[in-house]
């Protein structure tokens, strides 16, 4: 059995009176890539924020690396090897590309330093051309590359990407998908949220679809592609 790095059980999350997540179970094993899909407003981002401690579930459990982390601060969860690339990216616009990257540099939970500053720049040659630029001077695609690069500088065990290619030009989106494949090949676990199910299922070994805060499908990419009626019903394709 693969080591379970993230295990969320029975998660119920509310925004005020709105019941967003309804008893969700969700797990991530070491080395596993998961596609998290569903139409807008179905609870994907809320699930990720509930795991990261950015939103506090009303009930349920969240275990990270075998430790009970329900209700703990996001920085504590991050220190356990979880890197989160939020929708909206969250770069520091007043810092340069170099500063955004180097501020995040640290060894991983097992002392690993596979992702160095030099390796990130080799992986993202576009960033290498803009080292002195402030974050606010970058295009949307460059900001996404910077946010992923910054996350990798923490040498994470799990990389979470919320809306990996949202609003990006096709050429830039292709580059992001290349990075997602590279991350998978290096053995880092990842959770990818994106509307492009074809790209997601090429990379992910397992997929989870949410509808109104509940899991309606959990299975392999082959299983999902073999059920086009599910794709049409739940993803509108």
N, C-alpha and C positions, 0 to 999 in steps of 0.2 A: 504494500500500500504506500502510495506517495504521501509525503509529509504535507499536512494541511497547514497553510500559512495564514489564511483568513477563513474564519467560519462564523457566519451570522445565522442565528436561528430565531425564528418566530418574531421577526422585526415588525413592529407596528410604529409608524411615524406619522405625526400629525403636524399640519400647519394651522394653528388655531383650532377651529372646529372641523377642518377638512382632514379626513382620514386618507393619507396618501399611500402609505405602505401597509399592506394587510397580511401580516403573518409570513413574511418572506424568509425563506431559507436560501442561503447563498454561500458558496465556498470556493476557495482558490487553492489549488495544490502547487507544490514546488514544481517549477518548469512548465506550468500549464498556461495556455493562452485562451482567454474566454471572451467571446463576443457577447456584449449586453445590448439587446435591441428592443425596439418598441417604438410606437409613434410618439410624438411630442406629448408631454404631460402625463406619461404613464408611470413615472416614478423612478426612472433610471438615475438621474442626477441625485435625487433624494436618497436613493439606496447608497450611492457612493459617498454622499455627505454624511449619512448615518454611520457608515463604516469608519470614515475619517474623523468622526467626532465634531464635525462642523454643524451637524443637526443632532439633537438628542432624541433618540427614539423613546416612545412612552413605555414600551415593554419589549422584551426579547433579550438576546445576548449577542455580544460581538467579542470573539476571541481572536487575537492577533498573536501569531507565533506561540499559541498555547496559553496566552495570558488573557485574563478577562479584562477587556478594555472599554466596556460599556460606560459611557459618560465621562471618559477621560479626555484630556485636552488633545487637540490635533497634533501639537508638537510631540507629545508623548507617543502617539501612534506612529508618527513619521520616524521617530528614533528607533522603532522596531523594524525598520526596513521597508516602509511603504512610501512610495513617491507618487504624488498626485498632481496631474496636469489638469486643472479645472477648465470648464467651459469659460471662455473669456481670458484664459491664459495667465493672468496675474503676474506678469513680469514687472520689474521695477523700472518705470519709464525714465527716471532721472539718473539711473546708473548705466554705464556702458555695457556692451556685450561682454567684455572681459570681466567686469565687476559682477554682473549677473551670474556668470559661470563660476568664478573663483569663490564667491561667497558661499556657494553650496557644497564645495569640495569637502568630502570626508570619506573615511573608510566605511565599508558596509558592516553589517552585523557580525559577519564572520571574519572581519579584518580585511576583506577583499578590496583591492584598489584597481579593479579591471578598467574602470572608466576614469581615465585621467583627462586633464585639460587638453593635452595633445590629441588624445584619441577622439574626444568630442569634436575638435576642429577638423580632424581628418574625416569624420563621419558627416559633418555639416560644413562642407567647403564654402558655402555661401556666407556662413557666419564668420569664417576666417577672413573674408574680404571686408568685414564691417566691424572689426574689433573695437574701434574707437567710437562707433555710433552709439548714441543713447537708445534705450529701449523704445522710446516714443518715436524715433526716427525710422524704425524698421517697418516693413510691410507686414500685413497680417500673417503671411506664410512664414516670413523670417522670425516673427515673434513666436509662432508655434514651434519652429525649430529650436529657438532659444529656450523656450520653456521645457521642451523635451530634453534638450542638452543639459539644462540645469538640473533636471530630475535625475538624469543618468550620473551626474557628478556626485550624487549621494551614494552611488553604488548600491541601488536598492535590490531587495529580493522580489518586490512586486512593483510594477509600474502601472498606474491607473490613468487612462487617457479618456477624458470626457469630451465627446464631439471632436474626434481626432482630426477630421478634415473639414469641419463646418465652415462654409464660406470661402474656401480656398480655391484658387484657380486650378484647373486640372493638372497642369505641370507640377505645381507645388504639392498638390494632393498625392500625386504619384510618388514624389520624394518622401512624403510622410509614410506612405504604405511601405516603401522600401525600408525605412527605419524600423517600422513595426515588425517586419519580417526579420531584420537583423537582430532586434531585441529578443525575439523568440528563439532565434538560432543560437544566441549566447546563453540561453538557459534561464533568463530572467522571466519570472511569471508576469503576465500582464492581463489587464481587463481593458477591453476596447469598446467604447461607445461610438457608434457612427451609423449614419443612415444608409450607407452603401453596403448592403448585406453581401453582395458578391465579393467585395474586397475583404470584408470581415471574415467570411466563411473560408476564404482561401488561406487565411493565417491562423484562425482560431481552431483549436481542437474541439472545443465545446461551446455551445451557444445557449443563452438564456433569453427568453422573450418575456417582457412584462406587458400586461394589459391591466390598467386601472389598479396598479399597485399589487398585482398578484402574478405569480409565475404561471404562464400558460404553456410554455415549452422549455424543456431542458434536455439537450442531447447533442450528438456530434454534428459536425458540419455536413457529413454525408447524409445523416438522418434528416436534417432540415432541408437540404436540397432535394431530397426524394419526396418531399411533401409540399409541392408548389401551392396547394390550397391553403396551407398554413401561412406561407409567405404573403399570399394575397389577402387572407383574412386579417392577419395581425400587423403586417408591415405595409399593406397597400401597394404591392408590386405585382 
